[in-house]
Amino acid sequence: MKCNEGVRLFLASCILSLLLRAPHFQHPFTFIDEAWWAVGARELLQGAHLYEDVWLDKQPPIFWLCALLFRVLGARMEAIHLGSLLLVFLVCFLLYSIGRRFFSAAVGGTAAVLYALASTTFYTPRIIGMNTETLMVVFASAAVLFALEGLVANKPGACFLAGALAAGATITKPVAATELVLLFGLFLFARRPASIRWSSLGLFAGGALLGVAALLAYLVEHGTLRLWWEQSIAYGFSYLTQVDGRTYLGKLVIAPASFALIYAWLWLLIWKGGAGAAEKTAYRVVGSWLVSAFVGVALGRRFYANYFIQMLPPMALLGAVGALRLWKGRHLPAERRTAKIVSTAFLVSFVWFHARTLAHVYFLFSPEAHDGVQVWGMCRENRKVVEVARHLESRTDPGDRIFVWGSKSELYFLSKRAMATAFMDFDVGADVPRNAAEKSTCRATAERLRGAPPRYVVDVQRTARIENFPGFSELL
């Protein structure tokens, strides 16, 4: 393939991403965490400080991004949907760039197409929403691109950028530290003259330290360093330990096995491309990237579908090498048999997950049919949330505040009403915030609400009803 054919494949990946994702944007929320990004971004634009005015167990970059989208496009969910799509386009472009620069334009374009398909052919639509993993992958993919420029092309500036971008990935989601450590190790143990090796390593470390320093400077400037540590670091470790060892070991077997089965078609392509390519520096780096990404998934302990997004870029690049090998050998019977197996495995996964996408294409032209759908929980939940939010908006004034007991931060955003506390979710079952179910936390929160009563209290818990907890019964 010529270079312009690689470009056409990249453009095809963008079109595929649009077609496979946009039908789900009929819902205000394609992923439950999008409500957090939306509410937090809105609070930022109104002058609030993360971790002080808004309790968070997440890192700030995704809130900064969504606040920027709201500032440019307006505070509506369409802005976040568009942002999630642009992030995917950017990942596709970075994969195309890595492939074109260090393999071939055809590998780059094919990798972009494979990513467009793989990043939607899993637990749809959870995997396609705005999430920290996709933003992290943008930083990580760019870091790998510049790391390869530094390692293969000996470009000093690229080493510094690789460090800064790897830090950006880690700041976005701390499990990306596995990839930061990987790149550090690659620079440390690269087979190059000692002076070049140490210079490159120093530049990489300098870039990483600059990225971390930028985050710390932001937190110190806003006086939220201690709160950030307590909420997103200390609570993060507490969140991980909520999964006991036995449960974790079970998930460690079942979740990766399920992932391997669903992506059997892509693993076959990776296997096919491995022969004869493993001696390339770029191939070894991308293979190591895949291993470090899986370690990051495992460190998350819960194995949610969106956690696996970080594995898809290196898988797409390695799979593209195998796809091109199959294409070049398509005249051989053995390669044709392999291609048929890959195609069959892909079609099974694609049809299974995109039956819902096809249904949502139909719903674009028949909204009344969508309103009556009971098959998918997301459709039912979004309808219910929209209905309750409209009720709240119609019964309150723009300056009123509400309090949601449980996990339904969507109500704050859709009703256009402010939070009565710093908590987007107050979920005693999920321990959000930390120690939410303890008497002291409940009483303190109820006391704050009594001092500045909300216009509405909305209880969305199925079992842990608000009136059964200390302080709240008096409030009601």
C-alpha positions as CSV (number, residue, x, y, z in Angstrom):
1,M,0.0,0.0,0.0
2,K,1.1,3.5,-0.7
3,C,1.1,6.3,1.9
4,N,-2.2,7.8,0.6
5,E,-3.8,4.4,1.2
6,G,-2.7,4.6,4.8
7,V,-4.3,8.0,5.0
8,R,-7.5,6.7,3.5
9,L,-7.6,3.9,6.1
10,F,-7.1,6.5,8.9
11,L,-10.0,8.5,7.5
12,A,-12.1,5.3,7.3
13,S,-11.3,4.7,11.0
14,C,-12.8,8.1,11.9
15,I,-15.9,7.3,9.8
16,L,-16.3,3.9,11.5
17,S,-15.9,5.5,14.9
18,L,-18.6,8.0,14.1
19,L,-21.0,5.4,12.8
20,L,-20.5,2.9,15.6
21,R,-20.7,5.5,18.4
22,A,-23.1,8.3,17.4
23,P,-26.3,6.2,17.5
24,H,-25.8,5.8,21.3
25,F,-25.6,9.6,21.8
26,Q,-29.4,9.7,21.7
27,H,-29.0,9.0,25.5
28,P,-27.9,11.9,27.7
29,F,-25.4,9.5,29.3
30,T,-23.8,6.6,27.5
31,F,-21.7,5.8,30.6
32,I,-22.6,6.5,34.2
33,D,-19.4,8.3,35.0
34,E,-20.2,11.0,32.4
35,A,-22.6,12.5,35.0
36,W,-19.6,13.1,37.3
37,W,-17.6,14.8,34.5
38,A,-20.6,17.0,33.6
39,V,-21.4,18.1,37.1
40,G,-17.8,18.6,38.0
41,A,-17.1,20.6,34.9
42,R,-20.2,22.8,35.4
43,E,-19.0,23.5,39.0
44,L,-15.5,24.4,37.7
45,L,-17.0,26.9,35.3
46,Q,-19.0,28.5,38.1
47,G,-15.9,29.1,40.1
48,A,-15.8,26.0,42.3
49,H,-12.6,24.2,43.4
50,L,-12.2,20.5,42.8
51,Y,-11.8,18.5,46.1
52,E,-13.0,21.5,48.2
53,D,-16.4,22.4,46.7
54,V,-16.7,19.0,44.9
55,W,-15.7,15.7,46.6
56,L,-13.8,13.6,44.1
57,D,-12.0,10.3,44.0
58,K,-10.9,11.0,40.4
59,Q,-8.0,13.0,39.0
60,P,-8.6,16.5,37.5
61,P,-7.6,16.3,33.8
62,I,-11.0,14.9,32.6
63,F,-12.8,17.6,34.4
64,W,-10.6,20.2,32.9
65,L,-11.3,18.8,29.4
66,C,-15.1,18.7,30.0
67,A,-15.0,22.2,31.4
68,L,-13.2,23.4,28.2
69,L,-15.8,21.6,26.1
70,F,-18.6,23.3,28.0
71,R,-17.0,26.7,27.7
72,V,-16.7,26.3,23.9
73,L,-19.9,24.4,23.1
74,G,-22.2,25.1,26.0
75,A,-23.0,23.1,29.1
76,R,-24.9,20.2,27.5
77,M,-24.2,16.5,27.1
78,E,-23.7,16.8,23.4
79,A,-20.5,18.6,24.1
80,I,-19.2,15.7,26.1
81,H,-20.3,13.2,23.5
82,L,-18.4,15.2,20.8
83,G,-15.4,15.3,23.1
84,S,-15.4,11.6,23.5
85,L,-15.5,11.1,19.8
86,L,-12.6,13.6,19.2
87,L,-10.5,11.7,21.7
88,V,-11.1,8.5,19.7
89,F,-10.1,10.3,16.5
90,L,-7.0,11.5,18.2
91,V,-6.1,7.9,19.3
92,C,-6.6,6.7,15.8
93,F,-4.3,9.4,14.5
94,L,-1.6,8.6,17.0
95,L,-1.8,4.9,16.1
96,Y,-1.6,5.8,12.4
97,S,1.4,8.0,13.2
98,I,3.2,5.3,15.2
99,G,2.5,2.7,12.5
100,R,3.5,5.0,9.6
101,R,6.7,6.1,11.3
102,F,8.0,2.8,12.6
103,F,6.3,0.1,10.5
104,S,4.6,1.3,7.4
105,A,1.8,3.6,6.4
106,A,-0.4,0.5,5.7
107,V,0.2,-0.8,9.3
108,G,-0.6,2.7,10.7
109,G,-3.9,3.0,8.8
110,T,-4.8,-0.6,9.5
111,A,-4.1,-0.1,13.3
112,A,-6.4,2.9,13.3
113,V,-9.2,0.9,11.7
114,L,-8.7,-2.0,14.1
115,Y,-8.8,0.4,17.0
116,A,-12.1,1.9,15.7
117,L,-13.6,-1.5,15.6
118,A,-12.1,-3.0,18.8
119,S,-12.9,0.1,20.9
120,T,-16.6,-0.4,20.2
121,T,-16.8,-4.2,20.1
122,F,-16.9,-4.9,23.8
123,Y,-19.4,-4.0,26.4
124,T,-21.3,-1.4,24.5
125,P,-22.2,1.4,25.2
126,R,-20.2,1.5,28.5
127,I,-16.9,1.4,26.6
128,I,-17.8,4.2,24.2
129,G,-18.6,7.0,26.6
130,M,-16.4,9.7,27.9
131,N,-14.1,8.0,30.3
132,T,-10.7,8.5,32.0
133,E,-9.3,5.5,30.1
134,T,-9.7,7.0,26.7
135,L,-8.1,10.3,27.8
136,M,-5.3,8.3,29.4
137,V,-4.8,6.4,26.2
138,V,-4.3,9.6,24.3
139,F,-1.5,10.6,26.6
140,A,0.0,7.1,26.7
141,S,-0.1,6.6,22.9
142,A,1.6,10.0,22.3
143,A,4.2,9.1,25.0
144,V,5.0,5.8,23.1
145,L,5.2,7.7,19.8
146,F,7.8,10.2,21.2
147,A,9.6,7.5,23.2
148,L,10.1,5.6,19.9
149,E,11.4,8.8,18.3
150,G,13.8,9.1,21.1
151,L,14.9,5.5,21.1
152,V,15.0,4.8,17.4
153,A,15.7,8.2,15.9
154,N,17.8,9.6,18.8
155,K,15.8,12.8,19.1
156,P,16.5,14.4,22.5
157,G,13.4,16.6,22.5
158,A,11.2,13.6,21.9
159,C,12.5,11.9,25.1
160,F,11.4,15.0,27.2
161,L,8.0,15.0,25.6
162,A,7.6,11.2,26.2
163,G,8.2,11.8,29.9
164,A,5.8,14.7,30.1
165,L,3.1,12.7,28.2
166,A,3.6,9.6,30.3
167,A,3.2,11.7,33.4
168,G,0.0,13.1,31.9
169,A,-1.3,9.6,31.4
170,T,-0.5,8.8,35.0
171,I,-2.1,12.0,36.3
172,T,-5.2,11.2,34.3
173,K,-5.4,7.7,35.8
174,P,-2.7,6.4,38.2
175,V,-2.7,2.9,36.8
176,A,-0.8,4.3,33.8
177,A,2.2,4.4,36.1
178,T,2.9,0.9,34.8
179,E,3.5,2.4,31.3
180,L,5.5,5.3,32.8
181,V,7.7,2.7,34.5
182,L,8.0,0.7,31.3
183,L,9.2,3.7,29.2
184,F,11.6,4.7,32.0
185,G,13.0,1.1,31.8
186,L,13.3,1.2,28.1
187,F,15.4,4.4,28.2
188,L,17.4,3.0,31.1
189,F,18.3,-0.3,29.5
190,A,18.5,0.8,25.8
191,R,21.5,-0.7,24.0
192,R,23.1,2.7,23.2
193,P,26.3,4.5,24.1
194,A,26.2,5.4,27.8
195,S,26.3,9.1,27.2
196,I,23.3,9.0,25.0
197,R,21.4,6.6,27.2
198,W,21.9,8.7,30.4
199,S,21.1,11.9,28.5
200,S,17.8,10.4,27.1
201,L,16.9,9.0,30.5
202,G,17.5,12.4,32.2
203,L,15.3,14.2,29.6
204,F,12.5,11.6,30.0
205,A,12.7,11.9,33.8
206,G,12.7,15.7,33.5
207,G,9.6,15.7,31.4
208,A,7.8,13.4,33.8
209,L,8.8,15.6,36.8
210,L,7.5,18.6,35.0
211,G,4.1,17.0,34.4
212,V,3.9,16.0,38.1
213,A,5.0,19.5,39.2
214,A,2.3,21.1,37.1
215,L,-0.4,19.1,38.8
216,L,1.1,19.9,42.3
217,A,1.3,23.6,41.4
218,Y,-2.4,23.6,40.5
219,L,-3.4,21.9,43.7
220,V,-1.2,24.2,45.9
221,E,-2.5,27.3,44.1
222,H,-6.1,26.3,44.9
223,G,-5.2,25.1,48.4
224,T,-6.5,21.6,47.7
225,L,-3.3,19.5,47.9
226,R,-4.3,17.8,51.2
227,L,-7.9,17.3,50.1
228,W,-6.7,15.8,46.7
229,W,-4.5,13.4,48.6
230,E,-7.2,12.3,51.0
231,Q,-9.9,11.9,48.3
232,S,-8.2,10.6,45.2
233,I,-5.1,8.9,46.6
234,A,-5.9,7.6,50.1
235,Y,-9.5,6.9,49.2
236,G,-8.3,5.3,46.0
237,F,-6.3,2.7,47.9
238,S,-9.3,2.1,50.2
239,Y,-11.5,1.6,47.1
240,L,-9.1,-1.0,45.8
241,T,-9.1,-2.9,49.1
242,Q,-12.9,-3.2,49.0
243,V,-12.3,-6.2,46.6
244,D,-11.1,-9.0,48.8
245,G,-8.3,-11.4,47.7
246,R,-10.5,-14.3,46.8
247,T,-12.8,-12.2,44.7
248,Y,-9.9,-10.6,43.0
249,L,-8.3,-13.9,42.1
250,G,-11.6,-15.0,40.6
251,K,-11.9,-11.9,38.5
252,L,-8.2,-12.2,37.5
253,V,-9.1,-15.4,35.8
254,I,-12.6,-14.8,34.5
255,A,-12.4,-11.2,33.2
256,P,-9.2,-11.7,31.1
257,A,-10.5,-15.0,29.8
258,S,-13.7,-13.3,28.7
259,F,-11.7,-10.5,27.1
260,A,-9.5,-13.0,25.3
261,L,-12.6,-14.8,23.9
262,I,-14.3,-11.7,22.8
263,Y,-11.2,-10.4,21.1
264,A,-10.1,-13.8,19.7
265,W,-10.1,-12.3,16.2
266,L,-7.6,-9.7,17.2
267,W,-5.4,-12.1,19.2
268,L,-5.2,-14.3,16.1
269,L,-4.0,-11.3,14.1
270,I,-1.4,-10.5,16.8
271,W,-0.2,-14.1,16.7
272,K,0.0,-14.0,12.9
273,G,2.1,-10.8,12.9
274,G,4.5,-12.0,15.6
275,A,6.5,-14.3,13.3
276,G,9.4,-12.4,11.7
277,A,8.5,-9.0,13.4
278,A,9.7,-9.5,16.9
279,E,13.2,-8.5,16.1
280,K,12.1,-4.9,15.3
281,T,12.7,-2.4,18.2
282,A,9.3,-0.8,17.6
283,Y,7.5,-4.2,17.7
284,R,9.2,-5.1,21.0
285,V,8.3,-1.7,22.5
286,V,4.7,-2.1,21.5
287,G,4.6,-5.6,22.8
288,S,6.0,-4.4,26.1
289,W,3.4,-1.7,26.1
290,L,0.7,-4.3,25.9
291,V,2.1,-6.2,28.8
292,S,2.3,-3.1,31.0
293,A,-1.2,-2.1,30.0
294,F,-2.5,-5.5,31.2
295,V,-0.7,-5.0,34.5
296,G,-2.5,-1.6,34.8
297,V,-5.8,-3.4,34.3
298,A,-5.0,-5.9,36.9
299,L,-4.0,-3.2,39.4
300,G,-7.5,-1.8,39.1
301,R,-8.8,-5.0,40.7
302,R,-12.4,-4.6,39.5
303,F,-11.8,-5.4,35.8
304,Y,-14.6,-3.2,34.5
305,A,-15.0,-3.2,30.7
306,N,-13.6,0.3,30.3
307,Y,-10.4,-0.7,32.2
308,F,-9.4,-2.8,29.2
309,I,-9.4,0.2,26.9
310,Q,-5.8,0.8,27.7
311,M,-4.8,-2.5,26.1
312,L,-6.5,-1.8,22.8
313,P,-3.9,0.6,21.2
314,P,-1.0,-1.8,21.4
315,M,-3.3,-4.7,20.4
316,A,-4.4,-2.7,17.3
317,L,-0.8,-2.0,16.3
318,L,0.4,-5.6,16.7
319,G,-2.8,-6.9,15.1
320,A,-2.3,-4.6,12.1
321,V,1.1,-6.3,11.4
322,G,-0.7,-9.6,11.2
323,A,-3.6,-8.2,9.1
324,L,-1.1,-7.0,6.5
325,R,0.7,-10.3,6.5
326,L,-2.6,-12.1,5.9
327,W,-3.4,-9.6,3.1
328,K,-0.1,-10.1,1.4
329,G,-0.4,-13.9,1.6
330,R,-4.1,-14.0,0.6
331,H,-3.2,-16.2,-2.4
332,L,-2.0,-19.0,-0.1
333,P,-4.6,-21.6,1.1
334,A,-3.3,-21.6,4.7
335,E,-3.6,-17.8,4.9
336,R,-7.1,-17.8,3.4
337,R,-8.1,-20.3,6.1
338,T,-6.7,-18.1,8.8
339,A,-8.4,-15.1,7.3
340,K,-11.8,-17.0,7.4
341,I,-11.3,-17.9,11.0
342,V,-10.4,-14.3,12.0
343,S,-13.4,-13.0,10.0
344,T,-15.8,-15.4,11.6
345,A,-14.6,-14.7,15.1
346,F,-14.8,-10.9,14.5
347,L,-18.4,-11.2,13.0
348,V,-19.6,-13.1,16.1
349,S,-18.3,-10.4,18.5
350,F,-19.4,-7.6,16.2
351,V,-22.9,-8.8,15.8
352,W,-23.3,-9.6,19.4
353,F,-22.3,-6.2,20.6
354,H,-23.6,-4.1,17.8
355,A,-27.1,-5.5,17.6
356,R,-27.9,-2.7,20.1
357,T,-26.1,-0.2,17.9
358,L,-28.2,-1.3,14.9
359,A,-31.4,-0.9,17.0
360,H,-30.3,2.6,18.0
361,V,-29.9,3.5,14.3
362,Y,-33.5,2.5,13.9
363,F,-34.4,4.6,17.0
364,L,-32.9,7.7,15.3
365,F,-35.7,7.5,12.8
366,S,-38.4,6.2,15.2
367,P,-38.0,8.0,18.6
368,E,-41.4,6.7,19.8
369,A,-40.1,3.1,19.5
370,H,-37.1,4.1,21.6
371,D,-39.4,5.5,24.3
372,G,-41.0,2.1,24.7
373,V,-37.8,0.0,24.8
374,Q,-37.6,-2.2,28.0
375,V,-34.9,-4.6,26.8
376,W,-31.8,-2.6,27.8
377,G,-31.3,-1.2,31.3
378,M,-29.6,1.9,30.0
379,C,-32.7,2.9,28.0
380,R,-35.0,2.5,31.0
381,E,-32.6,4.2,33.4
382,N,-32.1,7.2,31.1
383,R,-35.8,7.7,30.6
384,K,-36.4,7.5,34.4
385,V,-33.6,10.0,35.1
386,V,-34.8,12.4,32.5
387,E,-38.4,12.2,33.8
388,V,-37.3,12.9,37.4
389,A,-34.9,15.7,36.4
390,R,-37.7,17.4,34.4
391,H,-40.0,17.2,37.5
392,L,-37.3,18.7,39.7
393,E,-36.6,21.5,37.2
394,S,-40.3,22.3,36.9
395,R,-40.9,22.4,40.7
396,T,-37.8,24.5,41.6
397,D,-36.2,27.8,40.8
398,P,-32.8,28.1,39.0
399,G,-31.1,29.2,42.3
400,D,-32.5,26.3,44.3
401,R,-30.3,23.4,45.4
402,I,-31.1,19.7,45.7
403,F,-29.6,16.7,47.6
404,V,-29.5,13.2,46.1
405,W,-29.2,10.3,48.5
406,G,-27.5,7.5,46.5
407,S,-25.7,7.4,43.2
408,K,-27.6,9.5,40.6
409,S,-25.5,12.6,40.0
410,E,-27.2,12.7,36.6
411,L,-30.1,14.5,38.3
412,Y,-28.0,17.5,39.3
413,F,-27.0,18.1,35.7
414,L,-30.2,17.4,33.9
415,S,-32.3,19.4,36.4
416,K,-29.9,22.3,36.1
417,R,-29.8,22.5,39.9
418,A,-26.8,22.9,42.1
419,M,-25.6,20.4,44.7
420,A,-26.7,21.1,48.3
421,T,-23.4,19.5,49.5
422,A,-20.0,18.8,48.0
423,F,-21.1,15.2,47.2
424,M,-22.2,14.4,43.7
425,D,-23.0,10.9,45.0
426,F,-23.8,10.1,48.7
427,D,-23.9,6.3,48.6
428,V,-23.7,4.5,51.9
429,G,-23.6,1.1,50.1
430,A,-20.6,2.0,47.8
431,D,-18.8,4.0,50.6
432,V,-18.9,7.2,48.6
433,P,-17.7,9.4,50.1
434,R,-15.3,7.5,52.4
435,N,-17.1,6.3,55.6
436,A,-20.4,7.5,54.2
437,A,-22.4,5.0,56.3
438,E,-20.8,6.0,59.6
439,K,-22.9,7.9,62.1
440,S,-20.5,10.8,62.3
441,T,-20.5,11.3,58.5
442,C,-24.2,11.0,58.3
443,R,-24.8,13.4,61.2
444,A,-22.3,16.0,59.9
445,T,-23.9,15.9,56.4
446,A,-27.4,16.2,57.7
447,E,-26.3,19.1,60.0
448,R,-25.0,21.0,56.9
449,L,-28.2,20.4,55.1
450,R,-30.3,21.6,58.0
451,G,-28.2,24.8,58.1
452,A,-28.9,25.4,54.4
453,P,-32.0,23.3,53.5
454,P,-32.2,22.0,49.9
455,R,-35.4,22.5,48.0
456,Y,-35.7,18.8,47.3
457,V,-34.2,15.6,48.8
458,V,-34.2,12.7,46.3
459,D,-33.7,9.2,47.6
460,V,-32.7,6.8,44.9
461,Q,-31.5,3.9,47.1
462,R,-33.4,0.6,46.8
463,T,-32.6,-0.6,50.3
464,A,-30.6,1.8,52.4
465,R,-33.3,4.4,52.7
466,I,-32.3,7.9,53.9
467,E,-34.8,8.0,56.8
468,N,-33.0,5.0,58.5
469,F,-29.7,6.9,58.9
470,P,-28.7,9.1,61.9
471,G,-29.4,12.8,61.4
472,F,-31.4,12.4,58.1
473,S,-34.6,11.3,59.8
474,E,-34.7,14.6,61.7
475,L,-33.8,16.5,58.5
476,L,-36.8,15.0,56.7
